[in-house]
């Protein structure tokens, strides 16, 4: 089994409410894929269908070509953390993991290995009810990794993490992807995962609105240059084979990888330059443009709320 996640024409309705609508995408092994959308877009409903927790109205979701409910050894195939609050408050982190290890036929020592792996060994004997949100996130990640699965599905994994924790999570997920694991993480904030993911799936109202790599979403690399002799500079740049157009707010926008290339052309042409810098698409702005006016799913019965809430799905 290669660990590839395939979602094909997946839909889910709750009565007359369409939470997920003809959604299709793939998540490849060895890559981190961000599953993004505003609160109430249908992300968690989709993940629950992938994990066999909700039956689709139509369509399919498979892992390595097999539906989750038909996996022979699910704990060694898929690890998931959909909530960071489903711990018994009176149970220690170690005991929580030991219960999971026992159910999976794994030794108790696996619990201590995972607590060390996710960076909270000192919290092993502390009751989960006293954990911070960040510690609960790490404990949930440890539980998801119990069976050393090929696939990891995480819902809002950076919630509650401080900047150092986010940086740790980013490096940790990168390490897991380098081992060939398939990683799917959901978020309602593109900026939160922009530096982490390789591929992006953006949904709104239960439908895919954009898919691709981070570089594809950013678009072509451009350089913005401002000169009091824009016409001369534009001719020099065009003569050098570069595509030039007027930039918003003044100056020129040039398709180029490096600012140095533009500076050298301007120098050779004897044209003064007052401003020169690289610019790429603002992914956060693009995200909001793609998902604006998409609040109809705030009331999705699968999400368990009927009004906008912080941290919703």
Secondary structure as UniProt FT lines:
FT   STRAND          5..14
FT   TURN            15..16
FT   STRAND          17..27
FT   TURN            29..30
FT   STRAND          32..36
FT   TURN            39..40
FT   HELIX           43..50
FT   TURN            51..52
FT   STRAND          58..63
FT   TURN            64..65
FT   HELIX           68..70
FT   HELIX           74..77
FT   STRAND          78..81
FT   TURN            89..90
FT   HELIX           93..103
FT   TURN            104..105
FT   HELIX           109..117
FT   TURN            118..119
FT   HELIX           121..123
FT   TURN            124..125
FT   HELIX           128..130
FT   HELIX           133..144
FT   TURN            145..147
FT   STRAND          151..155
FT   TURN            157..160
FT   HELIX           163..178
FT   TURN            179..180
FT   STRAND          182..187
FT   HELIX           190..193
FT   TURN            194..196
FT   STRAND          199..204
FT   TURN            205..206
FT   STRAND          207..213
FT   HELIX           214..218
FT   STRAND          222..226
FT   TURN            228..229
FT   HELIX           230..239
FT   TURN            240..241
FT   STRAND          244..246
FT   TURN            248..249
FT   STRAND          252..255
FT   HELIX           259..269
FT   STRAND          275..279
FT   HELIX           283..291
FT   TURN            292..293
FT   TURN            296..299
FT   TURN            301..304
FT   TURN            310..311
//
